[in-house]
Amino acid sequence: MKIDEWLDEVNEQDEVIGQRRRSEIHQSNLRHRSVHLFVFDQEGRLFLQKRSHRKDVHPGLWDTSAAGHVDAGEDIGTSALRELKEELGLAPKTPLEFLLKLEAEATTGWEFISLFKTIAESPITLEAEEIDEGQWLSESAVNAWIKMGGEGLTPTFIHLWTHYRRL
């Protein structure tokens, strides 16, 4: 689990203004970038991961299929593919589908979040340092969970799912 990697600090327009350690960016609420991925199976079910209890942000909560910070100097597409491989052992043969980008604000943890979608073409292999467990849910089950209050889901997942449903 990468704890204090180097990230690009960005301004309000998502332009790189320097590099800082992850810990400094989070402690000072500085703008930076992240990627999140929705991985679906052939039946249209979404894979959710339960974040490791060792995580410093939202430990033990259910989250997007895969997610992570964009490393300093890395582009978002490369970052998304890296996170898929690291967290789920997936290396899709088809290009990822870019869905949306959220502005960096308090509700996103000051992250410009880029959301991608893909279909799992092979079995998922969980990265034990990052993920405690995973589950496949139908879109209706996800919607019902959120409608019932979303207990156990990360606020980021709920925020992203709400935007995704509007597409």
PyMOL commands that place a pseudoatom at each C-alpha (Angstrom):
pseudoatom trace, name=CA, resn=MET, resi=1, chain=A, elem=C, hetatm=0, pos=[0.000, 0.000, 0.000]
pseudoatom trace, name=CA, resn=LYS, resi=2, chain=A, elem=C, hetatm=0, pos=[1.539, 3.288, -1.102]
pseudoatom trace, name=CA, resn=ILE, resi=3, chain=A, elem=C, hetatm=0, pos=[1.263, 5.643, 1.849]
pseudoatom trace, name=CA, resn=ASP, resi=4, chain=A, elem=C, hetatm=0, pos=[3.170, 8.782, 0.942]
pseudoatom trace, name=CA, resn=GLU, resi=5, chain=A, elem=C, hetatm=0, pos=[3.649, 8.857, -2.799]
pseudoatom trace, name=CA, resn=TRP, resi=6, chain=A, elem=C, hetatm=0, pos=[4.394, 12.010, -4.770]
pseudoatom trace, name=CA, resn=LEU, resi=7, chain=A, elem=C, hetatm=0, pos=[1.369, 13.686, -6.364]
pseudoatom trace, name=CA, resn=ASP, resi=8, chain=A, elem=C, hetatm=0, pos=[0.866, 16.666, -8.640]
pseudoatom trace, name=CA, resn=GLU, resi=9, chain=A, elem=C, hetatm=0, pos=[-0.636, 19.643, -6.867]
pseudoatom trace, name=CA, resn=VAL, resi=10, chain=A, elem=C, hetatm=0, pos=[-2.995, 21.415, -9.271]
pseudoatom trace, name=CA, resn=ASN, resi=11, chain=A, elem=C, hetatm=0, pos=[-4.785, 24.767, -9.366]
pseudoatom trace, name=CA, resn=GLU, resi=12, chain=A, elem=C, hetatm=0, pos=[-8.505, 25.524, -9.838]
pseudoatom trace, name=CA, resn=GLN, resi=13, chain=A, elem=C, hetatm=0, pos=[-8.157, 24.838, -13.583]
pseudoatom trace, name=CA, resn=ASP, resi=14, chain=A, elem=C, hetatm=0, pos=[-6.524, 21.422, -12.957]
pseudoatom trace, name=CA, resn=GLU, resi=15, chain=A, elem=C, hetatm=0, pos=[-3.120, 22.690, -14.116]
pseudoatom trace, name=CA, resn=VAL, resi=16, chain=A, elem=C, hetatm=0, pos=[-0.027, 21.282, -12.403]
pseudoatom trace, name=CA, resn=ILE, resi=17, chain=A, elem=C, hetatm=0, pos=[1.635, 23.840, -10.114]
pseudoatom trace, name=CA, resn=GLY, resi=18, chain=A, elem=C, hetatm=0, pos=[4.068, 21.531, -8.303]
pseudoatom trace, name=CA, resn=GLN, resi=19, chain=A, elem=C, hetatm=0, pos=[4.625, 18.155, -6.671]
pseudoatom trace, name=CA, resn=ARG, resi=20, chain=A, elem=C, hetatm=0, pos=[4.055, 17.297, -3.033]
pseudoatom trace, name=CA, resn=ARG, resi=21, chain=A, elem=C, hetatm=0, pos=[3.806, 14.245, -0.814]
pseudoatom trace, name=CA, resn=ARG, resi=22, chain=A, elem=C, hetatm=0, pos=[0.337, 12.734, -0.454]
pseudoatom trace, name=CA, resn=SER, resi=23, chain=A, elem=C, hetatm=0, pos=[0.357, 13.402, 3.302]
pseudoatom trace, name=CA, resn=GLU, resi=24, chain=A, elem=C, hetatm=0, pos=[1.048, 17.107, 2.793]
pseudoatom trace, name=CA, resn=ILE, resi=25, chain=A, elem=C, hetatm=0, pos=[-1.621, 17.419, 0.090]
pseudoatom trace, name=CA, resn=HIS, resi=26, chain=A, elem=C, hetatm=0, pos=[-4.239, 15.789, 2.321]
pseudoatom trace, name=CA, resn=GLN, resi=27, chain=A, elem=C, hetatm=0, pos=[-3.260, 17.652, 5.502]
pseudoatom trace, name=CA, resn=SER, resi=28, chain=A, elem=C, hetatm=0, pos=[-3.400, 21.021, 3.718]
pseudoatom trace, name=CA, resn=ASN, resi=29, chain=A, elem=C, hetatm=0, pos=[-6.485, 20.273, 1.576]
pseudoatom trace, name=CA, resn=LEU, resi=30, chain=A, elem=C, hetatm=0, pos=[-4.613, 20.987, -1.659]
pseudoatom trace, name=CA, resn=ARG, resi=31, chain=A, elem=C, hetatm=0, pos=[-6.101, 20.208, -5.070]
pseudoatom trace, name=CA, resn=HIS, resi=32, chain=A, elem=C, hetatm=0, pos=[-4.860, 17.031, -6.758]
pseudoatom trace, name=CA, resn=ARG, resi=33, chain=A, elem=C, hetatm=0, pos=[-6.096, 14.275, -9.075]
pseudoatom trace, name=CA, resn=SER, resi=34, chain=A, elem=C, hetatm=0, pos=[-7.564, 10.826, -8.659]
pseudoatom trace, name=CA, resn=VAL, resi=35, chain=A, elem=C, hetatm=0, pos=[-9.178, 8.169, -10.797]
pseudoatom trace, name=CA, resn=HIS, resi=36, chain=A, elem=C, hetatm=0, pos=[-12.120, 5.922, -9.978]
pseudoatom trace, name=CA, resn=LEU, resi=37, chain=A, elem=C, hetatm=0, pos=[-13.343, 2.966, -11.983]
pseudoatom trace, name=CA, resn=PHE, resi=38, chain=A, elem=C, hetatm=0, pos=[-16.680, 1.218, -12.253]
pseudoatom trace, name=CA, resn=VAL, resi=39, chain=A, elem=C, hetatm=0, pos=[-16.060, -2.388, -13.286]
pseudoatom trace, name=CA, resn=PHE, resi=40, chain=A, elem=C, hetatm=0, pos=[-19.115, -4.257, -14.550]
pseudoatom trace, name=CA, resn=ASP, resi=41, chain=A, elem=C, hetatm=0, pos=[-19.516, -7.925, -15.431]
pseudoatom trace, name=CA, resn=GLN, resi=42, chain=A, elem=C, hetatm=0, pos=[-21.231, -9.341, -18.527]
pseudoatom trace, name=CA, resn=GLU, resi=43, chain=A, elem=C, hetatm=0, pos=[-24.583, -9.323, -16.687]
pseudoatom trace, name=CA, resn=GLY, resi=44, chain=A, elem=C, hetatm=0, pos=[-24.312, -5.596, -15.907]
pseudoatom trace, name=CA, resn=ARG, resi=45, chain=A, elem=C, hetatm=0, pos=[-23.510, -6.008, -12.215]
pseudoatom trace, name=CA, resn=LEU, resi=46, chain=A, elem=C, hetatm=0, pos=[-21.108, -3.517, -10.594]
pseudoatom trace, name=CA, resn=PHE, resi=47, chain=A, elem=C, hetatm=0, pos=[-18.134, -4.702, -8.547]
pseudoatom trace, name=CA, resn=LEU, resi=48, chain=A, elem=C, hetatm=0, pos=[-17.715, -2.878, -5.226]
pseudoatom trace, name=CA, resn=GLN, resi=49, chain=A, elem=C, hetatm=0, pos=[-14.634, -3.202, -3.066]
pseudoatom trace, name=CA, resn=LYS, resi=50, chain=A, elem=C, hetatm=0, pos=[-14.572, -3.035, 0.722]
pseudoatom trace, name=CA, resn=ARG, resi=51, chain=A, elem=C, hetatm=0, pos=[-11.629, -0.812, 1.583]
pseudoatom trace, name=CA, resn=SER, resi=52, chain=A, elem=C, hetatm=0, pos=[-8.991, -2.312, 3.846]
pseudoatom trace, name=CA, resn=HIS, resi=53, chain=A, elem=C, hetatm=0, pos=[-9.307, -1.516, 7.540]
pseudoatom trace, name=CA, resn=ARG, resi=54, chain=A, elem=C, hetatm=0, pos=[-5.678, -0.319, 7.303]
pseudoatom trace, name=CA, resn=LYS, resi=55, chain=A, elem=C, hetatm=0, pos=[-6.613, 2.573, 4.964]
pseudoatom trace, name=CA, resn=ASP, resi=56, chain=A, elem=C, hetatm=0, pos=[-6.309, 6.090, 6.395]
pseudoatom trace, name=CA, resn=VAL, resi=57, chain=A, elem=C, hetatm=0, pos=[-9.390, 7.382, 4.535]
pseudoatom trace, name=CA, resn=HIS, resi=58, chain=A, elem=C, hetatm=0, pos=[-12.756, 5.553, 4.851]
pseudoatom trace, name=CA, resn=PRO, resi=59, chain=A, elem=C, hetatm=0, pos=[-11.343, 2.269, 6.198]
pseudoatom trace, name=CA, resn=GLY, resi=60, chain=A, elem=C, hetatm=0, pos=[-13.742, -0.673, 5.996]
pseudoatom trace, name=CA, resn=LEU, resi=61, chain=A, elem=C, hetatm=0, pos=[-16.290, 1.080, 3.768]
pseudoatom trace, name=CA, resn=TRP, resi=62, chain=A, elem=C, hetatm=0, pos=[-17.558, -0.055, 0.374]
pseudoatom trace, name=CA, resn=ASP, resi=63, chain=A, elem=C, hetatm=0, pos=[-16.225, 1.963, -2.550]
pseudoatom trace, name=CA, resn=THR, resi=64, chain=A, elem=C, hetatm=0, pos=[-15.856, 2.092, -6.325]
pseudoatom trace, name=CA, resn=SER, resi=65, chain=A, elem=C, hetatm=0, pos=[-14.425, -0.987, -8.025]
pseudoatom trace, name=CA, resn=ALA, resi=66, chain=A, elem=C, hetatm=0, pos=[-10.915, 0.506, -8.079]
pseudoatom trace, name=CA, resn=ALA, resi=67, chain=A, elem=C, hetatm=0, pos=[-9.515, 3.948, -7.304]
pseudoatom trace, name=CA, resn=GLY, resi=68, chain=A, elem=C, hetatm=0, pos=[-6.342, 5.805, -6.569]
pseudoatom trace, name=CA, resn=HIS, resi=69, chain=A, elem=C, hetatm=0, pos=[-4.344, 8.971, -6.844]
pseudoatom trace, name=CA, resn=VAL, resi=70, chain=A, elem=C, hetatm=0, pos=[-2.746, 10.046, -10.083]
pseudoatom trace, name=CA, resn=ASP, resi=71, chain=A, elem=C, hetatm=0, pos=[0.997, 9.959, -9.406]
pseudoatom trace, name=CA, resn=ALA, resi=72, chain=A, elem=C, hetatm=0, pos=[3.174, 13.002, -10.130]
pseudoatom trace, name=CA, resn=GLY, resi=73, chain=A, elem=C, hetatm=0, pos=[3.752, 13.266, -13.883]
pseudoatom trace, name=CA, resn=GLU, resi=74, chain=A, elem=C, hetatm=0, pos=[1.277, 10.489, -14.700]
pseudoatom trace, name=CA, resn=ASP, resi=75, chain=A, elem=C, hetatm=0, pos=[-1.689, 10.936, -17.054]
pseudoatom trace, name=CA, resn=ILE, resi=76, chain=A, elem=C, hetatm=0, pos=[-5.167, 9.846, -15.928]
pseudoatom trace, name=CA, resn=GLY, resi=77, chain=A, elem=C, hetatm=0, pos=[-5.521, 7.014, -18.440]
pseudoatom trace, name=CA, resn=THR, resi=78, chain=A, elem=C, hetatm=0, pos=[-2.262, 5.415, -17.352]
pseudoatom trace, name=CA, resn=SER, resi=79, chain=A, elem=C, hetatm=0, pos=[-3.251, 5.877, -13.718]
pseudoatom trace, name=CA, resn=ALA, resi=80, chain=A, elem=C, hetatm=0, pos=[-6.641, 4.216, -14.269]
pseudoatom trace, name=CA, resn=LEU, resi=81, chain=A, elem=C, hetatm=0, pos=[-5.046, 1.188, -15.941]
pseudoatom trace, name=CA, resn=ARG, resi=82, chain=A, elem=C, hetatm=0, pos=[-2.418, 0.970, -13.178]
pseudoatom trace, name=CA, resn=GLU, resi=83, chain=A, elem=C, hetatm=0, pos=[-5.078, 1.011, -10.441]
pseudoatom trace, name=CA, resn=LEU, resi=84, chain=A, elem=C, hetatm=0, pos=[-7.108, -1.705, -12.206]
pseudoatom trace, name=CA, resn=LYS, resi=85, chain=A, elem=C, hetatm=0, pos=[-4.030, -3.927, -12.414]
pseudoatom trace, name=CA, resn=GLU, resi=86, chain=A, elem=C, hetatm=0, pos=[-2.785, -3.209, -8.868]
pseudoatom trace, name=CA, resn=GLU, resi=87, chain=A, elem=C, hetatm=0, pos=[-6.102, -3.530, -7.042]
pseudoatom trace, name=CA, resn=LEU, resi=88, chain=A, elem=C, hetatm=0, pos=[-8.078, -6.052, -9.125]
pseudoatom trace, name=CA, resn=GLY, resi=89, chain=A, elem=C, hetatm=0, pos=[-5.503, -7.808, -11.314]
pseudoatom trace, name=CA, resn=LEU, resi=90, chain=A, elem=C, hetatm=0, pos=[-7.339, -6.672, -14.463]
pseudoatom trace, name=CA, resn=ALA, resi=91, chain=A, elem=C, hetatm=0, pos=[-5.723, -5.604, -17.740]
pseudoatom trace, name=CA, resn=PRO, resi=92, chain=A, elem=C, hetatm=0, pos=[-8.569, -4.853, -20.170]
pseudoatom trace, name=CA, resn=LYS, resi=93, chain=A, elem=C, hetatm=0, pos=[-8.032, -5.498, -23.872]
pseudoatom trace, name=CA, resn=THR, resi=94, chain=A, elem=C, hetatm=0, pos=[-10.501, -2.773, -24.846]
pseudoatom trace, name=CA, resn=PRO, resi=95, chain=A, elem=C, hetatm=0, pos=[-9.999, 0.915, -24.009]
pseudoatom trace, name=CA, resn=LEU, resi=96, chain=A, elem=C, hetatm=0, pos=[-11.503, 2.230, -20.801]
pseudoatom trace, name=CA, resn=GLU, resi=97, chain=A, elem=C, hetatm=0, pos=[-14.630, 4.343, -21.252]
pseudoatom trace, name=CA, resn=PHE, resi=98, chain=A, elem=C, hetatm=0, pos=[-14.201, 7.833, -19.786]
pseudoatom trace, name=CA, resn=LEU, resi=99, chain=A, elem=C, hetatm=0, pos=[-17.471, 8.831, -18.103]
pseudoatom trace, name=CA, resn=LEU, resi=100, chain=A, elem=C, hetatm=0, pos=[-17.031, 12.132, -16.303]
pseudoatom trace, name=CA, resn=LYS, resi=101, chain=A, elem=C, hetatm=0, pos=[-14.773, 14.455, -14.352]
pseudoatom trace, name=CA, resn=LEU, resi=102, chain=A, elem=C, hetatm=0, pos=[-15.742, 16.037, -11.042]
pseudoatom trace, name=CA, resn=GLU, resi=103, chain=A, elem=C, hetatm=0, pos=[-14.345, 19.370, -9.885]
pseudoatom trace, name=CA, resn=ALA, resi=104, chain=A, elem=C, hetatm=0, pos=[-11.987, 19.460, -6.910]
pseudoatom trace, name=CA, resn=GLU, resi=105, chain=A, elem=C, hetatm=0, pos=[-13.982, 20.650, -3.895]
pseudoatom trace, name=CA, resn=ALA, resi=106, chain=A, elem=C, hetatm=0, pos=[-14.521, 19.692, -0.275]
pseudoatom trace, name=CA, resn=THR, resi=107, chain=A, elem=C, hetatm=0, pos=[-16.994, 16.908, -1.198]
pseudoatom trace, name=CA, resn=THR, resi=108, chain=A, elem=C, hetatm=0, pos=[-14.346, 15.242, -3.414]
pseudoatom trace, name=CA, resn=GLY, resi=109, chain=A, elem=C, hetatm=0, pos=[-11.529, 15.659, -0.878]
pseudoatom trace, name=CA, resn=TRP, resi=110, chain=A, elem=C, hetatm=0, pos=[-10.088, 18.398, -3.121]
pseudoatom trace, name=CA, resn=GLU, resi=111, chain=A, elem=C, hetatm=0, pos=[-9.557, 15.842, -5.873]
pseudoatom trace, name=CA, resn=PHE, resi=112, chain=A, elem=C, hetatm=0, pos=[-10.336, 16.322, -9.532]
pseudoatom trace, name=CA, resn=ILE, resi=113, chain=A, elem=C, hetatm=0, pos=[-11.908, 12.883, -9.973]
pseudoatom trace, name=CA, resn=SER, resi=114, chain=A, elem=C, hetatm=0, pos=[-11.936, 11.201, -13.375]
pseudoatom trace, name=CA, resn=LEU, resi=115, chain=A, elem=C, hetatm=0, pos=[-14.387, 8.298, -13.575]
pseudoatom trace, name=CA, resn=PHE, resi=116, chain=A, elem=C, hetatm=0, pos=[-13.924, 5.427, -16.029]
pseudoatom trace, name=CA, resn=LYS, resi=117, chain=A, elem=C, hetatm=0, pos=[-15.969, 2.327, -16.850]
pseudoatom trace, name=CA, resn=THR, resi=118, chain=A, elem=C, hetatm=0, pos=[-14.889, -1.107, -18.067]
pseudoatom trace, name=CA, resn=ILE, resi=119, chain=A, elem=C, hetatm=0, pos=[-16.152, -4.665, -18.346]
pseudoatom trace, name=CA, resn=ALA, resi=120, chain=A, elem=C, hetatm=0, pos=[-14.257, -7.377, -16.461]
pseudoatom trace, name=CA, resn=GLU, resi=121, chain=A, elem=C, hetatm=0, pos=[-12.844, -9.717, -19.099]
pseudoatom trace, name=CA, resn=SER, resi=122, chain=A, elem=C, hetatm=0, pos=[-11.194, -12.054, -16.581]
pseudoatom trace, name=CA, resn=PRO, resi=123, chain=A, elem=C, hetatm=0, pos=[-11.632, -13.033, -12.924]
pseudoatom trace, name=CA, resn=ILE, resi=124, chain=A, elem=C, hetatm=0, pos=[-10.804, -10.393, -10.328]
pseudoatom trace, name=CA, resn=THR, resi=125, chain=A, elem=C, hetatm=0, pos=[-7.855, -10.912, -7.989]
pseudoatom trace, name=CA, resn=LEU, resi=126, chain=A, elem=C, hetatm=0, pos=[-8.039, -8.669, -4.913]
pseudoatom trace, name=CA, resn=GLU, resi=127, chain=A, elem=C, hetatm=0, pos=[-4.948, -6.846, -3.615]
pseudoatom trace, name=CA, resn=ALA, resi=128, chain=A, elem=C, hetatm=0, pos=[-5.057, -7.829, 0.073]
pseudoatom trace, name=CA, resn=GLU, resi=129, chain=A, elem=C, hetatm=0, pos=[-3.234, -4.679, 1.270]
pseudoatom trace, name=CA, resn=GLU, resi=130, chain=A, elem=C, hetatm=0, pos=[-5.877, -2.445, -0.349]
pseudoatom trace, name=CA, resn=ILE, resi=131, chain=A, elem=C, hetatm=0, pos=[-9.118, -4.437, -0.260]
pseudoatom trace, name=CA, resn=ASP, resi=132, chain=A, elem=C, hetatm=0, pos=[-10.743, -6.598, 2.426]
pseudoatom trace, name=CA, resn=GLU, resi=133, chain=A, elem=C, hetatm=0, pos=[-13.400, -8.124, 0.148]
pseudoatom trace, name=CA, resn=GLY, resi=134, chain=A, elem=C, hetatm=0, pos=[-15.521, -7.477, -2.918]
pseudoatom trace, name=CA, resn=GLN, resi=135, chain=A, elem=C, hetatm=0, pos=[-19.022, -8.105, -4.203]
pseudoatom trace, name=CA, resn=TRP, resi=136, chain=A, elem=C, hetatm=0, pos=[-21.019, -7.855, -7.433]
pseudoatom trace, name=CA, resn=LEU, resi=137, chain=A, elem=C, hetatm=0, pos=[-24.278, -5.891, -7.187]
pseudoatom trace, name=CA, resn=SER, resi=138, chain=A, elem=C, hetatm=0, pos=[-27.009, -5.108, -9.670]
pseudoatom trace, name=CA, resn=GLU, resi=139, chain=A, elem=C, hetatm=0, pos=[-27.612, -1.427, -10.370]
pseudoatom trace, name=CA, resn=SER, resi=140, chain=A, elem=C, hetatm=0, pos=[-31.012, -1.751, -8.682]
pseudoatom trace, name=CA, resn=ALA, resi=141, chain=A, elem=C, hetatm=0, pos=[-29.340, -3.163, -5.541]
pseudoatom trace, name=CA, resn=VAL, resi=142, chain=A, elem=C, hetatm=0, pos=[-26.877, -0.234, -5.486]
pseudoatom trace, name=CA, resn=ASN, resi=143, chain=A, elem=C, hetatm=0, pos=[-29.739, 2.232, -5.933]
pseudoatom trace, name=CA, resn=ALA, resi=144, chain=A, elem=C, hetatm=0, pos=[-31.723, 0.593, -3.122]
pseudoatom trace, name=CA, resn=TRP, resi=145, chain=A, elem=C, hetatm=0, pos=[-28.692, 0.657, -0.774]
pseudoatom trace, name=CA, resn=ILE, resi=146, chain=A, elem=C, hetatm=0, pos=[-28.240, 4.377, -1.376]
pseudoatom trace, name=CA, resn=LYS, resi=147, chain=A, elem=C, hetatm=0, pos=[-31.989, 5.064, -1.066]
pseudoatom trace, name=CA, resn=MET, resi=148, chain=A, elem=C, hetatm=0, pos=[-31.903, 3.352, 2.355]
pseudoatom trace, name=CA, resn=GLY, resi=149, chain=A, elem=C, hetatm=0, pos=[-29.201, 5.794, 3.502]
pseudoatom trace, name=CA, resn=GLY, resi=150, chain=A, elem=C, hetatm=0, pos=[-26.051, 4.264, 2.032]
pseudoatom trace, name=CA, resn=GLU, resi=151, chain=A, elem=C, hetatm=0, pos=[-24.677, 3.095, 5.374]
pseudoatom trace, name=CA, resn=GLY, resi=152, chain=A, elem=C, hetatm=0, pos=[-21.301, 1.436, 4.820]
pseudoatom trace, name=CA, resn=LEU, resi=153, chain=A, elem=C, hetatm=0, pos=[-20.648, 3.166, 1.474]
pseudoatom trace, name=CA, resn=THR, resi=154, chain=A, elem=C, hetatm=0, pos=[-18.006, 5.861, 1.046]
pseudoatom trace, name=CA, resn=PRO, resi=155, chain=A, elem=C, hetatm=0, pos=[-19.357, 9.380, 0.455]
pseudoatom trace, name=CA, resn=THR, resi=156, chain=A, elem=C, hetatm=0, pos=[-17.215, 9.501, -2.697]
pseudoatom trace, name=CA, resn=PHE, resi=157, chain=A, elem=C, hetatm=0, pos=[-18.892, 6.404, -4.138]
pseudoatom trace, name=CA, resn=ILE, resi=158, chain=A, elem=C, hetatm=0, pos=[-22.364, 7.809, -3.450]
pseudoatom trace, name=CA, resn=HIS, resi=159, chain=A, elem=C, hetatm=0, pos=[-21.351, 11.133, -5.054]
pseudoatom trace, name=CA, resn=LEU, resi=160, chain=A, elem=C, hetatm=0, pos=[-19.932, 9.396, -8.143]
pseudoatom trace, name=CA, resn=TRP, resi=161, chain=A, elem=C, hetatm=0, pos=[-22.883, 7.003, -8.470]
pseudoatom trace, name=CA, resn=THR, resi=162, chain=A, elem=C, hetatm=0, pos=[-25.324, 9.923, -8.331]
pseudoatom trace, name=CA, resn=HIS, resi=163, chain=A, elem=C, hetatm=0, pos=[-23.473, 11.669, -11.175]
pseudoatom trace, name=CA, resn=TYR, resi=164, chain=A, elem=C, hetatm=0, pos=[-23.174, 8.413, -13.143]
pseudoatom trace, name=CA, resn=ARG, resi=165, chain=A, elem=C, hetatm=0, pos=[-26.942, 7.804, -12.923]
pseudoatom trace, name=CA, resn=ARG, resi=166, chain=A, elem=C, hetatm=0, pos=[-27.545, 11.230, -14.513]
pseudoatom trace, name=CA, resn=LEU, resi=167, chain=A, elem=C, hetatm=0, pos=[-25.557, 10.295, -17.662]
for i in range(1, 167): cmd.bond("trace and resi %d" % i, "trace and resi %d" % (i + 1))
show_as sticks, trace
zoom trace
